[in-house]
Amino acid sequence: MGERQPGRDNLDDSAVLESITSQWWSFSAFIPMLTGALWLWLAARGGLPAVLLGAVPGALLLGTGLSSLLWAVEARTFQFMALASVLGVVLSVPATFLIGPLAALVLAIGSAASFLATGYLALGQHRCPSSVPAPETGPKLAARAAVNELMMCGLILTSWPVAVGTIAVRVHREATEAYSLFDEKGWFANPATYHRDPPPLEDPDIENIEHKGREVEHLTFESLYEPHEDEPGRERWLSYKRNPTACAWILRHKDEQRPWLICVHGKRMGTLNKSMMRFQPEYLHEELGLNLIMPVLPMHGPRDTGGLISGERTLSGDVMDTLHTGAQAMWDLRRLVWWLRKSEGAPAIGALGHSLGGYA
């Protein structure tokens, strides 16, 4: 009793994590809760068509708002709160003809306010060291946070559960075998030894194309990545026909050597259009004067398995496919870094990743 715990004196202020928003913002959960209750009440007064229209946004807003007030929330609470808020704004338009324009306007305003509240509540889950200045959590940042929650909700609702039935049995077997193998090889103790050194990238194919008035270089090369000989899932990974051909898009200044920025996209991206929208060449390439190289991650874009959605197998529950996606991404990116340094004489190389690309 009364003894100081060992090591406590070694903690400095930077180790203390604090919320980036005020504690008072937790009460903003009342906004979706009350808006949801209002949706259900007004819909009940408008008859069966109004009930059918307002049941989903009303129930979701009420449920997620109440959950965030009373219980420790999980990520999906805010994701479905964002979805319900957007549904509320959209459905308030036809609600005008069922419950009247004034009531519909109130519901639209409440739903829009719920969307901002979602952003503030989501930001409240983030922590940063007390020594790091907290960002300004104004409406603009809250709206962006809410948009992120909405996108994550869409990702969840449109992800096909691959690891079910007999596939789930196979996934479990592979994961069990991989655990034993990784423990035996020492890859858990020293993860860096799992990643082998890739060969240099010396002579990639480069084709000049035009995209919306910009000259873009399309770089392709054979990845040469293969999982370890005794790794579970190796043969299946090597059977994906389009994945071995790695590619990237390049925006380059012709006048002089410039710093290079490797722009790594997120899940469900990997096309030229999406990369150009996400990485804003008007700012990074033109205003800051950087050369941009935008690689395509394994199993995405032109490297995917031919499914409807780019990268749909990346986080589908198939553990070894997810692991090999990350391992091959590291392999390909290291080869590109070598090429930029040795072949292109890059004076400096930086990296920018969004979502899944941030992990890479």
C-alpha positions as CSV (number, residue, x, y, z in Angstrom):
1,M,0.0,0.0,0.0
2,G,1.2,3.5,-0.8
3,E,4.1,2.3,-2.9
4,R,4.6,4.0,-6.3
5,Q,4.2,1.8,-9.3
6,P,7.5,1.2,-11.0
7,G,8.0,3.1,-14.2
8,R,5.3,5.7,-13.5
9,D,7.9,8.5,-13.1
10,N,9.2,7.8,-16.6
11,L,5.9,9.0,-18.1
12,D,5.9,12.6,-19.3
13,D,3.0,14.8,-20.3
14,S,3.2,13.7,-23.9
15,A,2.1,10.2,-22.8
16,V,-1.2,11.5,-21.6
17,L,-3.9,11.2,-24.3
18,E,-6.7,13.8,-24.3
19,S,-9.8,14.1,-26.4
20,I,-9.5,16.6,-29.3
21,T,-13.1,17.8,-28.6
22,S,-14.8,19.2,-25.5
23,Q,-16.6,16.8,-23.2
24,W,-19.7,18.9,-23.8
25,W,-19.9,17.6,-27.4
26,S,-20.9,14.2,-26.0
27,F,-24.3,15.7,-25.3
28,S,-24.8,16.4,-29.1
29,A,-26.1,12.8,-29.2
30,F,-29.4,14.4,-28.0
31,I,-29.8,15.9,-31.5
32,P,-30.1,12.6,-33.5
33,M,-32.0,11.0,-30.6
34,L,-34.7,13.8,-30.6
35,T,-34.7,14.0,-34.4
36,G,-35.3,10.3,-34.6
37,A,-38.2,10.5,-32.1
38,L,-39.7,13.4,-34.1
39,W,-39.4,11.4,-37.3
40,L,-41.3,8.5,-35.7
41,W,-43.9,10.7,-34.1
42,L,-44.7,12.7,-37.2
43,A,-44.7,9.7,-39.4
44,A,-47.2,7.9,-37.1
45,R,-49.5,10.9,-37.5
46,G,-49.3,10.8,-41.3
47,G,-50.6,7.3,-41.9
48,L,-49.1,4.2,-43.3
49,P,-47.2,5.8,-46.2
50,A,-45.5,8.2,-43.8
51,V,-44.7,5.4,-41.4
52,L,-43.0,3.4,-44.1
53,L,-41.1,6.5,-45.2
54,G,-39.9,7.6,-41.8
55,A,-39.4,4.2,-40.0
56,V,-35.7,3.7,-41.1
57,P,-34.3,7.2,-40.5
58,G,-36.4,7.6,-37.3
59,A,-35.4,4.2,-35.8
60,L,-31.7,4.6,-36.7
61,L,-31.4,8.1,-35.4
62,L,-33.2,7.3,-32.2
63,G,-31.3,4.1,-31.6
64,T,-27.8,5.4,-32.4
65,G,-28.4,8.6,-30.5
66,L,-29.6,6.8,-27.4
67,S,-26.7,4.3,-27.7
68,S,-24.1,7.0,-27.8
69,L,-25.6,8.6,-24.7
70,L,-26.0,5.5,-22.6
71,W,-23.3,3.0,-23.6
72,A,-19.8,2.7,-24.8
73,V,-20.2,3.1,-28.5
74,E,-18.5,1.1,-31.3
75,A,-17.5,2.4,-34.7
76,R,-20.8,1.2,-36.4
77,T,-22.9,3.4,-34.1
78,F,-21.6,6.6,-35.8
79,Q,-21.5,5.0,-39.2
80,F,-25.2,4.2,-39.1
81,M,-26.0,7.6,-37.5
82,A,-24.4,9.3,-40.5
83,L,-26.4,7.1,-42.9
84,A,-29.7,7.8,-41.0
85,S,-28.9,11.6,-41.1
86,V,-28.4,11.6,-44.8
87,L,-31.6,9.4,-45.3
88,G,-33.5,11.9,-43.1
89,V,-32.4,14.9,-45.3
90,V,-33.3,13.0,-48.5
91,L,-36.6,11.6,-47.4
92,S,-37.7,14.9,-46.0
93,V,-38.5,15.9,-49.6
94,P,-41.2,13.3,-50.2
95,A,-42.3,13.7,-46.6
96,T,-43.5,17.2,-47.6
97,F,-46.5,15.6,-49.4
98,L,-47.3,13.3,-46.5
99,I,-46.9,15.3,-43.3
100,G,-46.8,18.9,-44.6
101,P,-44.0,21.3,-45.6
102,L,-43.3,22.7,-42.2
103,A,-42.9,19.4,-40.5
104,A,-40.8,18.1,-43.3
105,L,-38.6,21.2,-43.1
106,V,-38.1,20.6,-39.3
107,L,-37.1,17.0,-40.0
108,A,-34.6,18.1,-42.7
109,I,-33.0,20.6,-40.4
110,G,-32.9,18.1,-37.6
111,S,-31.4,15.4,-39.9
112,A,-28.7,17.9,-41.2
113,A,-27.9,18.9,-37.6
114,S,-27.6,15.2,-36.7
115,F,-25.1,14.7,-39.5
116,L,-22.9,17.4,-38.0
117,A,-23.4,15.9,-34.5
118,T,-22.2,12.6,-35.9
119,G,-19.0,14.3,-36.9
120,Y,-18.4,15.9,-33.5
121,L,-19.2,12.6,-31.7
122,A,-16.8,10.7,-34.0
123,L,-14.1,13.2,-33.4
124,G,-14.6,12.9,-29.7
125,Q,-13.4,9.3,-29.9
126,H,-10.0,10.4,-31.0
127,R,-7.2,11.1,-28.6
128,C,-3.9,12.9,-29.0
129,P,-0.9,13.6,-26.6
130,S,-1.4,16.7,-24.5
131,S,1.9,18.1,-25.9
132,V,0.4,18.1,-29.4
133,P,-1.8,21.0,-30.3
134,A,-5.4,19.8,-30.9
135,P,-6.9,20.6,-34.3
136,E,-9.7,23.2,-34.6
137,T,-12.9,21.1,-34.4
138,G,-15.2,23.4,-36.3
139,P,-18.2,22.5,-38.4
140,K,-16.0,21.9,-41.5
141,L,-13.9,19.2,-39.8
142,A,-17.0,17.7,-38.2
143,A,-18.7,17.5,-41.6
144,R,-15.6,15.8,-43.0
145,A,-15.6,13.3,-40.1
146,A,-19.3,12.6,-40.7
147,V,-18.6,12.0,-44.4
148,N,-15.9,9.5,-43.4
149,E,-18.4,7.7,-41.2
150,L,-20.9,7.6,-44.1
151,M,-18.3,6.2,-46.4
152,M,-17.3,3.5,-43.9
153,C,-21.0,2.6,-43.5
154,G,-21.3,2.2,-47.3
155,L,-18.2,0.1,-47.3
156,I,-19.7,-2.3,-44.7
157,L,-23.1,-2.5,-46.4
158,T,-21.6,-3.4,-49.8
159,S,-18.9,-5.8,-48.6
160,W,-19.7,-9.3,-49.6
161,P,-18.9,-11.7,-46.7
162,V,-16.4,-14.0,-48.4
163,A,-15.5,-16.0,-45.3
164,V,-18.7,-18.0,-44.9
165,G,-19.6,-21.7,-45.1
166,T,-16.8,-24.0,-46.4
167,I,-14.6,-21.0,-47.1
168,A,-14.7,-20.1,-43.4
169,V,-13.5,-23.6,-42.6
170,R,-10.6,-23.1,-45.0
171,V,-9.8,-19.6,-43.7
172,H,-9.7,-21.0,-40.1
173,R,-7.4,-23.8,-41.1
174,E,-5.0,-21.5,-43.0
175,A,-4.9,-19.0,-40.1
176,T,-4.2,-21.8,-37.6
177,E,-1.4,-23.1,-39.8
178,A,0.0,-19.6,-40.4
179,Y,0.1,-18.9,-36.7
180,S,2.2,-22.0,-36.1
181,L,4.5,-21.2,-39.0
182,F,5.0,-17.5,-38.0
183,D,5.8,-18.6,-34.5
184,E,8.3,-21.2,-35.7
185,K,10.0,-18.8,-38.1
186,G,10.2,-16.0,-35.5
187,W,8.1,-13.6,-37.6
188,F,6.0,-12.6,-34.6
189,A,9.1,-11.7,-32.6
190,N,10.7,-9.9,-35.5
191,P,8.1,-8.9,-38.1
192,A,10.7,-7.3,-40.4
193,T,12.3,-10.7,-41.1
194,Y,9.0,-11.8,-42.8
195,H,9.5,-9.2,-45.5
196,R,12.3,-10.2,-48.0
197,D,14.4,-7.8,-49.9
198,P,12.8,-7.4,-53.4
199,P,15.0,-7.2,-56.6
200,P,15.7,-3.8,-58.1
201,L,13.2,-2.3,-60.5
202,E,15.5,-1.4,-63.4
203,D,13.5,-1.2,-66.6
204,P,9.7,-0.7,-66.2
205,D,7.5,-0.1,-69.2
206,I,6.3,3.5,-69.5
207,E,3.5,4.7,-71.8
208,N,2.5,8.3,-72.2
209,I,-1.3,8.9,-72.1
210,E,-3.5,11.9,-71.8
211,H,-6.1,12.3,-69.0
212,K,-8.4,15.3,-69.0
213,G,-5.8,17.6,-70.6
214,R,-2.8,16.3,-68.5
215,E,0.1,14.2,-69.7
216,V,0.3,11.1,-67.5
217,E,2.9,8.3,-67.6
218,H,1.5,4.8,-67.1
219,L,4.2,2.6,-65.6
220,T,3.9,-1.2,-65.5
221,F,6.2,-3.9,-64.3
222,E,6.1,-7.5,-63.2
223,S,5.9,-7.5,-59.4
224,L,7.8,-10.9,-59.0
225,Y,6.3,-11.2,-55.5
226,E,5.5,-14.7,-54.2
227,P,4.5,-15.7,-50.7
228,H,6.9,-17.9,-48.8
229,E,7.2,-21.5,-50.0
230,D,5.4,-23.0,-47.1
231,E,2.8,-20.2,-46.4
232,P,-0.8,-21.2,-46.4
233,G,-2.8,-19.6,-49.3
234,R,0.3,-19.3,-51.5
235,E,-1.0,-21.2,-54.5
236,R,-4.4,-19.4,-54.4
237,W,-2.6,-16.1,-54.3
238,L,-0.4,-17.0,-57.3
239,S,-3.5,-18.1,-59.2
240,Y,-4.9,-14.5,-59.4
241,K,-4.0,-13.7,-63.0
242,R,-4.1,-9.9,-63.1
243,N,-2.4,-9.2,-59.8
244,P,1.2,-10.0,-60.7
245,T,1.4,-7.0,-63.1
246,A,2.1,-3.9,-60.9
247,C,1.3,-0.5,-62.2
248,A,1.4,3.2,-61.3
249,W,0.5,6.6,-62.8
250,I,3.0,9.4,-62.8
251,L,2.7,13.2,-63.0
252,R,6.2,14.6,-63.7
253,H,7.7,18.0,-64.2
254,K,9.9,18.1,-67.3
255,D,12.1,21.2,-66.4
256,E,14.2,20.0,-63.5
257,Q,14.6,17.4,-60.7
258,R,11.8,17.7,-58.2
259,P,11.0,15.9,-55.0
260,W,8.8,12.9,-55.5
261,L,5.6,12.0,-53.5
262,I,4.3,8.4,-53.5
263,C,0.5,8.6,-53.3
264,V,-0.9,5.4,-52.0
265,H,-4.7,5.0,-52.4
266,G,-7.3,3.5,-50.2
267,K,-9.5,0.4,-50.4
268,R,-11.9,0.3,-53.4
269,M,-9.7,2.7,-55.3
270,G,-6.9,2.1,-57.7
271,T,-8.2,3.7,-60.9
272,L,-6.7,6.7,-62.5
273,N,-9.9,8.8,-62.1
274,K,-10.1,8.1,-58.4
275,S,-6.4,8.6,-57.8
276,M,-6.6,12.0,-59.5
277,M,-9.6,13.0,-57.5
278,R,-8.1,11.9,-54.2
279,F,-4.6,13.3,-54.5
280,Q,-5.5,16.7,-55.9
281,P,-2.8,17.3,-58.6
282,E,-3.8,20.9,-58.8
283,Y,-2.3,21.4,-55.3
284,L,0.4,18.7,-54.9
285,H,1.7,18.7,-58.5
286,E,1.1,22.2,-59.8
287,E,1.1,24.4,-56.7
288,L,3.7,22.6,-54.6
289,G,5.7,21.5,-57.7
290,L,6.0,17.8,-56.7
291,N,6.4,14.9,-59.0
292,L,3.6,12.4,-58.1
293,I,3.7,8.6,-58.5
294,M,0.4,6.9,-57.7
295,P,0.9,3.1,-57.5
296,V,-2.0,0.6,-57.6
297,L,-2.2,-1.7,-54.6
298,P,-2.5,-5.4,-55.1
299,M,-6.0,-6.7,-55.8
300,H,-7.2,-3.2,-56.8
301,G,-8.0,-1.5,-60.1
302,P,-6.5,-3.2,-63.1
303,R,-5.0,-5.8,-60.7
304,D,-8.2,-7.0,-59.1
305,T,-9.9,-10.4,-59.5
306,G,-12.5,-9.2,-61.9
307,G,-15.2,-8.6,-59.3
308,L,-17.7,-5.7,-59.4
309,I,-15.8,-3.7,-56.7
310,S,-12.1,-2.9,-56.7
311,G,-10.2,-4.5,-53.9
312,E,-13.3,-6.4,-52.6
313,R,-11.2,-9.3,-51.3
314,T,-8.7,-7.1,-49.4
315,L,-10.6,-7.0,-46.1
316,S,-13.2,-9.7,-46.8
317,G,-12.3,-11.9,-43.9
318,D,-9.9,-14.1,-45.9
319,V,-7.0,-13.7,-43.6
320,M,-4.1,-14.9,-45.8
321,D,-5.3,-12.9,-48.8
322,T,-5.3,-9.8,-46.6
323,L,-1.8,-10.6,-45.3
324,H,-0.5,-11.2,-48.8
325,T,-2.0,-8.0,-50.0
326,G,-0.1,-6.0,-47.4
327,A,3.1,-8.0,-48.0
328,Q,3.0,-7.5,-51.8
329,A,2.2,-3.8,-51.3
330,M,5.4,-3.4,-49.3
331,W,7.4,-5.3,-51.9
332,D,6.1,-3.3,-54.8
333,L,6.5,0.1,-53.0
334,R,10.1,-0.8,-52.1
335,R,10.9,-1.5,-55.7
336,L,9.4,1.8,-56.8
337,V,11.4,3.7,-54.1
338,W,14.6,2.0,-55.5
339,W,13.6,3.0,-59.1
340,L,13.0,6.6,-58.0
341,R,16.3,6.8,-56.3
342,K,18.6,5.0,-58.7
343,S,17.0,5.5,-62.1
344,E,15.2,8.8,-61.7
345,G,17.7,10.5,-59.3
346,A,15.0,11.7,-56.9
347,P,16.5,14.3,-54.6
348,A,13.8,13.5,-52.0
349,I,11.0,11.0,-51.6
350,G,7.9,11.3,-49.5
351,A,4.8,9.2,-49.0
352,L,1.1,10.1,-48.6
353,G,-1.4,7.4,-47.9
354,H,-5.2,7.5,-47.5
355,S,-7.1,4.9,-45.5
356,L,-5.7,1.5,-46.5
357,G,-2.8,3.3,-48.2
358,G,-1.9,4.9,-44.8
359,Y,-1.3,1.5,-43.4
360,A,0.9,0.6,-46.4
